[in-house]
Amino acid sequence: MKTINYQELHDLWTKQENYVLIDVRSFEKYDAQHIPDADNIPLDEQDFEELVEKRVVSKESKIIINC
């Protein structure tokens, strides 16, 4: 796993790289503020892995987790 900063995320977005952005915070924190285009799947969701897999369209996709 690699940590990236905001600039690296922005570069991925600008280049339209193949990635999925998952925000693992609670629904309340996500509703208060989140990165545009992020999907909210709280880490404590019972079927977390399955929900993430449904969002990933390609094995080549990068999965970016925001917490």
Phi, psi and omega per residue, in radians:
M1 nan 2.445 -3.121
K2 -2.104 2.399 3.043
T3 -1.543 2.352 3.069
I4 -2.131 2.743 3.107
N5 -1.736 3.113 -3.108
Y6 -1.029 -0.719 -3.109
Q7 -1.081 -0.717 3.123
E8 -1.137 -0.686 3.075
L9 -1.122 -0.764 3.112
H10 -1.045 -0.720 3.117
D11 -1.089 -0.728 3.086
L12 -1.046 -0.784 -3.123
W13 -1.126 -0.775 -3.125
T14 -1.092 -0.721 -3.129
K15 -1.413 -0.040 -3.107
Q16 0.958 0.745 3.075
E17 -1.111 2.785 3.137
N18 -1.470 1.780 -3.139
Y19 -2.553 2.810 3.046
V20 -2.163 2.245 -3.134
L21 -1.850 2.028 -3.109
I22 -1.989 2.191 3.057
D23 -1.716 2.019 -3.028
V24 -1.673 0.157 3.119
R25 -1.343 2.985 -3.140
S26 -1.095 2.811 3.112
F27 -1.019 -0.687 -3.110
E28 -1.111 -0.791 3.137
K29 -1.182 -0.665 3.101
Y30 -1.097 -0.797 3.140
D31 -1.090 -0.594 -3.122
A32 -1.214 -0.655 -3.131
Q33 -2.972 2.345 3.102
H34 -2.728 2.874 3.097
I35 -1.322 2.302 3.101
P36 -0.937 2.492 3.131
D37 1.308 0.037 3.103
A38 -1.371 2.427 3.021
D39 -1.611 2.369 -3.138
N40 -1.676 1.978 3.029
I41 -2.323 1.665 -3.121
P42 -0.990 2.435 -3.079
L43 -1.026 -0.493 -3.113
D44 -1.528 0.128 3.057
E45 -1.083 2.407 -3.078
Q46 -1.034 -0.696 -3.113
D47 -1.913 0.731 -3.069
F48 -0.904 -0.919 -3.081
E49 -1.068 -0.729 3.134
E50 -1.115 -0.732 3.134
L51 -1.128 -0.683 3.096
V52 -1.150 -0.796 -3.135
E53 -1.024 -0.600 3.116
K54 -1.156 -0.476 -3.114
R55 -1.464 -0.365 -3.093
V56 -1.502 2.008 -3.058
V57 -1.557 -0.313 -3.082
S58 -2.527 2.593 3.065
K59 -1.165 -0.302 3.123
E60 -1.467 -0.167 -3.116
S61 -1.158 2.435 2.997
K62 -1.511 2.389 3.098
I63 -1.831 2.068 -3.126
I64 -1.924 2.194 -3.117
I65 -1.872 2.234 3.050
N66 -1.914 2.225 3.127
C67 -2.356 nan nan
